[in-house]
């Protein structure tokens, strides 16, 4: 593997955002359906907002932040990627919502927040911290950010299933623009039992060139290393860092990813 493709998290998302928020921007109807899905999922897991506060500590483009704000939660959103946070801020403004934004690494939560929130939410982010100690730091930060009796909701890719099946390629979509076509595929490289690398390849076809011209196609590849965080180990880590109880929620469908609720004791 060419390790020049593996980038730090902020740089990876800055490069990824240039495609996702550009050529692969979600269509309005897709965006409505996506937010309706997340609103239903979050309401089912967290219950009604009332006057409660929530920290979305890996907010990304606002996939959870915006539905939470629309459901009436007092939302604070933070992320390590400035480009992701800027897009989230723009969407929140367009929706006429109110969210408190912070640039913050998940591993630094304990230095920024202290017993402030009724809930902490993080989806599809913990496994992007490459070491066990980094994940423990994030868990300690989530614990520190919660009021006594507060709860943490985590949703993440099923790494047990990933390592069992070890899929190699995933097709993420195709977009046609006036003068080009872009295809997005992702390849998984299994470095060890503890780490995998996700490689995103964007294939651009220049439609202004002759079909026989080999320069018609160009490719850009970016990658990020992910931690193989298995369900049992994550549950053990949460318990060791003071959460109790830690409960995996039933999956609505067999193919859904794992989700859990961890409680900071009173």
N, C-alpha and C positions, 0 to 999 in steps of 0.2 A: 504494500500500500504506500502511496505517496503521501507522507505525513504533512506536506505543505498544504494539503487540503483541509486539515483539521485546524479549526479556528477557536479562539477564546469565545465564550458565550456572547459578549456584547458585539464583537465583530461578526460572528456568524449570523446573528439576528439582523444586524445592519444590512448585510449582504442579502439575506433571505427576504427581508422586507422590501428591498428594491424590486423584487419580482412579485412577491405575494400581494403587496399593496399597489402594484402597478399592473402588469399584464394579467395577474391572476386575481384581481380585485373581485370580491364576492358581488354577484348581481343583487339588486335590491330585494327580489323575492327570496333568494337564497339567504340573505341576511336576516330577513324577517323570520323565516322558518328556523334558522339557527338560533336566534334569540328566544323564540318561543320554546324551543327544545330545552335550552339552558334554564329559562325561567321556571319551567315545570320541574326540571331536575333539582334545581336549587331550592325551590319551595318545598319539594318533597323531602329533601334532606335536612334543611335548616328550619322549616316551619315558617310561620308568618313573621314579618319584620317587626311590627310594633314600633317601639322606640329604640330598638337595638342597633348596635354598631358592629361593623364587620371590616376586617382587614383582608383584602385580596392581595396576598404578598408576592404573587408572581403574575401580575395582571396581563402581561403581554399586550395584545391588541384590544383588550376589553371584552373578551368572550364571556367572562363571568361578571366583570365590573358593571357593565351596562344593564344586564338583566337584574342584578342585585339592586342597583340604584332605582330602576323602574319599579321594583317590588316594594320600595319604600325604606330600604336599609340605609343607615348612615355609613357611607362607604369611604374607606381610605384605600387607595390603590398604589402599589409600588412595584417596581421592576428594575432589573439591572440594566436593561437596554433602553437607552434614551430614545431611539427611533420608535420602538414599540410603544413607549409611554407617550410620546408625542402624538402618535396616531390615536391612541386611546383617549387622550385629552381632547383631540379634535372631534371624535365621535360623540363624546359626552357633551361637548358644547353644542353640537348640532342637534342633539336630542333635548337640549334645555335642562339637563340634569346637573346635580351638584355632587362633585367628588373631590376629596382631598388627595392630591397626587404627591408622591415622593419618589426620588431616585434612591434605590436601596438594594443591595445584594441580600438575598435571603439569609446568608450566613451572618449578616450584621443586624438582624432584626432586634436582638436583645439590647443593642446599643442605642436604638432609636425609639422603641416603644416599650412602655412599662405598664402592665395591668390595665390596658385601655379598652380592650375589645370584648364583646360578648362572643364573637366568632372570629376565627381565622380560616381563610379558604386558600387552597393551593391546588391547581389542576395541571397535570402533565408537566411538572417542573422539577420535583425532587431528584429524579434520576439524571438530571443534567448537571448535578453536582458530582464531580468525578471520584470523590473519596468518601469512605465511611465517616471520617471526622467532619467533612464538610456537611454531610447530611445531618449528623448529630448537632452541629452548630445551628443549622436551620431549625431543627426540631426544638432546641433550647430557646431559640428566638421566638418561635411560635408560642411556646409555653409562657415565656416572659411577657409577651404582648397581650395575653389573655387575662381577663379578670378571674379571680377565683370562681370556679364553677363554669367558666367559659369553655367553649368547645371548638375543636379543630376539625374541618372537613377536608379530606384529601381524596383526590381522584387521580389515577395514574395508569400508565400502560402496564398490562400484565406481563411482567418480565419472566415469570415462571413459564408461561405459555410461549413467549417469544423464544426462550432458550430451548424449549422442547421441540418446537417446529422449525426454528431457524430459517425463516423466509429470507430470500435474498433480495427480491425486487418488489417494489410497490409503485404502481402507476398513480400519480396524483393529479393528473389532468392535462388538458391541452387548451390553449387559447389562440385564436386567430385574430390578428390585428391587420390593419390595412395593407401593410407591406411585409409582414412576417408572421410566422407561426412558431409558438413556443411550446415545447413538451417538457413536462416535469416528471422525473422519475426519482425514486429513492432506493439506494442500495444499502444493505446492512452487512457489515463486516464483523465477524465474531472473533475478537482478539483473544479473549479468555473467558473463564467462567464468571469473571467479575466485570468485564467491560466490553461494550460493543461500540462501533462507530457507525453513525448514520450519515451517508453521503448523498447529498442532493445534487442531481445533475439537471441542468437546464439546457435543452437542445434548441437552438434557434435556427430556423430556416428562413433565409432571405428570399422572399418571393419575387423580388425585383431581378434576381439573377436567372440565367438560363438553367433549366432543369438538369442539364448535363454538367454544369459547373460544380466541381467538388467543393469550392469555396462557398457554396450555397449554405452549407451547414457549419455552425460553430457550437462549441460546448463550453459551459462554465460549471465547475464542480466545487462545492463547498461541503465541509463536514464538521461534525461535532461528536465528541466522545461522550457516551452515556454510561452511567453506572447500572449494573445488573442488580437492582434492589428487589429481592424476592419478598413476597407478602409476609411470610413468617418472620423474616429478619427485621422488616420495617416495624411490624407490630412489637417485636421484642425491644427495638430501639426506643419506641415511643413510651413503653412501660418503664424502661430503664431511666428515661429522662423525666419521669414524674407523672406522665399521663395515666389516668385510670378512671373508668375502664377504657379499653381500646376495642372497638367493635366494627367488624366488617359488615356492611349493609348487604342485604340480598340484591343480586343483580336482576333488573327487570327482564333482561334477555340473556341467554347463555353467552352471547358474543360481546356483551358489554364489559367494560374494563372495571377493575376493582375500585371500590370506594369505601372509605371508613370514616368513623367519627371517634375522636379521642378527646377525653374530658380532662380539664385541669381541676383537680379536687379542690373543694372549698377549704 
